[in-house]
């Protein structure tokens, strides 16, 4: 996949709808976490915090991060084959 293909994919209607869902889900979780914190600060879950952060990271994921991940996997595979 090229950077251009990735950019086109991100602007497809279904993809945009999916990213809107991620953004709205993150906003909902933040609101729910704030309510939980206001009601009882001890109940705020690290899991919810992690989900909020992860949703933002997915929304912000650049092509280069995906490309680097696969390049690293390929290099690791090639290195292990040479052993």
C-alpha positions as CSV (number, residue, x, y, z in Angstrom):
1,X,0.0,0.0,0.0
2,X,1.3,3.4,-0.8
3,X,1.0,6.6,1.2
4,X,-1.4,7.9,-1.5
5,X,-3.6,4.9,-1.2
6,X,-3.7,5.2,2.6
7,X,-4.6,8.9,2.2
8,X,-7.4,8.0,-0.2
9,X,-8.7,5.3,2.1
10,X,-8.9,7.7,5.0
11,X,-11.2,10.0,3.0
12,X,-13.6,7.2,1.9
13,X,-17.1,7.7,3.3
14,X,-17.1,4.4,5.3
15,X,-13.7,5.1,6.7
16,X,-14.7,8.7,7.7
17,X,-17.8,7.3,9.4
18,X,-15.6,4.8,11.3
19,X,-13.2,7.5,12.4
20,X,-16.2,9.6,13.5
21,X,-17.3,6.6,15.6
22,X,-13.8,6.4,17.2
23,X,-13.8,10.1,18.0
24,X,-17.4,10.0,19.4
25,X,-16.6,6.8,21.4
26,X,-13.5,8.6,22.9
27,X,-15.6,11.6,23.8
28,X,-18.2,9.4,25.5
29,X,-15.5,7.6,27.5
30,X,-13.9,10.8,28.6
31,X,-17.3,12.1,29.7
32,X,-18.1,8.9,31.6
33,X,-14.6,8.9,33.2
34,X,-15.1,12.5,34.3
35,X,-18.4,11.5,35.9
36,X,-16.8,8.5,37.6
37,X,-14.0,10.7,38.9
38,X,-16.4,13.3,40.2
39,X,-18.5,10.7,42.0
40,X,-15.6,8.7,43.4
41,X,-12.0,9.3,42.3
42,X,-11.0,5.9,43.5
43,X,-13.2,4.2,41.0
44,X,-11.5,5.7,37.9
45,X,-10.2,2.7,35.9
46,X,-6.8,2.6,34.3
47,X,-8.6,0.5,31.6
48,X,-10.9,3.4,30.7
49,X,-7.9,5.7,30.6
50,X,-6.0,3.3,28.3
51,X,-9.0,3.0,26.0
52,X,-9.3,6.8,25.7
53,X,-5.6,7.1,24.8
54,X,-5.7,4.1,22.4
55,X,-8.7,5.5,20.5
56,X,-6.8,8.8,20.0
57,X,-3.7,7.0,18.8
58,X,-5.7,5.1,16.2
59,X,-7.3,8.3,14.9
60,X,-3.9,9.9,14.6
61,X,-2.1,6.9,13.2
62,X,0.0,8.1,10.2
63,X,0.9,6.0,7.2
64,X,4.6,6.1,8.3
65,X,3.9,4.3,11.6
66,X,2.3,1.4,9.8
67,X,5.0,1.3,7.2
68,X,7.7,1.3,9.9
69,X,6.0,-1.5,11.8
70,X,6.0,-3.8,8.8
71,X,9.5,-2.9,7.8
72,X,10.7,-3.8,11.4
73,X,8.8,-7.1,11.2
74,X,10.4,-7.9,7.9
75,X,13.9,-7.0,9.2
76,X,13.4,-9.2,12.3
77,X,12.2,-12.1,10.1
78,X,15.1,-11.7,7.7
79,X,17.5,-11.6,10.6
80,X,16.1,-14.8,12.2
81,X,16.3,-16.6,8.8
82,X,20.0,-15.8,8.6
83,X,20.8,-17.4,11.9
